[in-house]
Amino acid sequence: MSLPLITGTARIVSEPRRGVTKTNELWASVIARFIGCRKTDAGKWEEDTSFSASIIAFGDTARALFAFAKGDDIEVHGKVRDVTVWQPPTGDPRPQLQIAATVVEAAQQRRRSRQPIAA
């Protein structure tokens, strides 16, 4: 059974690292946090769940990933390679994914149109 593909927006929480494989292929990696949101009964959006992921990329995708810095929001497309459980010093265990990214882009800010409401 192969693990699923993932697409989502995440915030980078570590400085990017980079290197070269034994076959001279460039790689880059970061730790990022994906945040889920849900709509409340009152109609407002709130943070629901989150998980961290180790993202690795190779070649041109690695060059794209290394252009970002800690705190940047990125759009990630890739394949989940592994799922582990991280136990923080305080709190409940949390899932952590390892993702092999095939596309990394700057996250698009989603803006709602602000058209006046007819009276």
C-alpha positions in Angstrom: 0.0 0.0 0.0 1.4 3.4 -1.0 1.0 6.4 1.2 -1.3 9.3 0.0 -0.5 12.5 -1.9 -0.8 15.7 0.0 -1.5 19.3 -1.0 -1.7 22.1 1.5 -0.5 25.4 2.9 2.1 25.3 5.7 4.2 27.7 7.6 8.0 27.0 7.7 9.1 26.7 11.3 12.8 25.9 10.8 15.6 27.4 8.7 16.0 25.5 5.4 18.8 23.0 5.2 20.4 21.9 2.0 23.0 19.4 0.7 24.0 17.1 -2.1 23.3 13.4 -2.4 25.9 10.8 -3.3 24.7 11.1 -7.0 25.3 14.9 -6.8 21.6 15.8 -6.7 20.7 18.9 -4.7 18.3 18.4 -1.8 16.7 20.9 0.7 14.5 20.3 3.7 12.5 22.2 6.3 10.1 21.5 9.1 6.7 23.1 8.5 3.3 23.3 10.3 0.0 22.6 8.5 -3.0 24.2 10.3 -6.6 23.1 9.8 -9.5 25.4 10.3 -13.2 24.8 10.9 -16.3 27.0 10.8 -18.0 27.3 14.2 -21.7 27.3 14.8 -21.5 31.1 15.0 -20.1 31.2 11.5 -16.6 32.2 12.4 -13.4 30.4 11.4 -11.1 29.1 14.0 -8.0 27.0 14.1 -9.0 23.3 14.5 -6.1 20.9 14.3 -2.5 21.2 13.2 0.4 18.8 12.5 4.1 19.2 11.7 5.8 17.8 8.7 9.4 17.3 7.6 9.5 18.3 3.9 12.3 17.3 1.6 12.7 18.2 -2.0 15.3 17.4 -4.7 16.6 19.1 -7.8 14.7 22.2 -9.0 12.1 21.7 -6.3 14.9 21.9 -3.7 16.1 25.2 -5.2 12.5 26.5 -4.9 12.3 25.3 -1.3 15.6 26.8 -0.3 14.5 30.2 -1.5 12.1 30.4 1.5 12.9 31.2 5.1 11.5 30.5 8.5 8.1 32.1 8.9 7.2 32.0 5.2 3.9 30.3 4.1 4.3 27.8 1.3 2.0 25.7 -0.8 3.3 22.1 -0.9 2.4 19.2 -3.2 4.0 15.9 -2.6 3.9 12.3 -1.4 3.7 11.2 2.2 6.8 9.0 2.8 6.2 8.2 6.5 4.0 9.0 9.5 5.5 9.1 13.0 4.3 10.2 16.4 6.0 13.1 18.2 5.6 13.3 22.0 6.1 16.9 23.2 7.4 17.5 26.7 3.9 18.6 27.7 0.7 17.7 26.0 -0.7 14.9 23.9 1.2 12.9 21.2 1.0 14.5 17.8 1.4 13.1 14.3 4.4 14.1 12.2 4.6 13.4 8.5 7.6 13.1 6.2 6.8 14.5 2.8 8.7 14.3 -0.5 7.7 17.5 -2.2 7.3 17.7 -6.0 6.1 21.3 -6.1 6.8 24.1 -3.6 5.4 27.6 -4.2 4.7 30.8 -2.2 1.3 30.5 -0.6 -1.4 32.6 -2.2 -3.2 34.9 0.2 -6.9 34.2 -0.3 -8.9 37.4 -0.2 -12.6 37.7 -0.3 -14.1 40.4 -2.5 -15.3 43.4 -0.6 -18.3 44.4 -2.5 -20.9 46.7 -0.8 -24.0 45.0 0.3 -27.2 46.4 -1.3 -29.5 48.1 1.2 
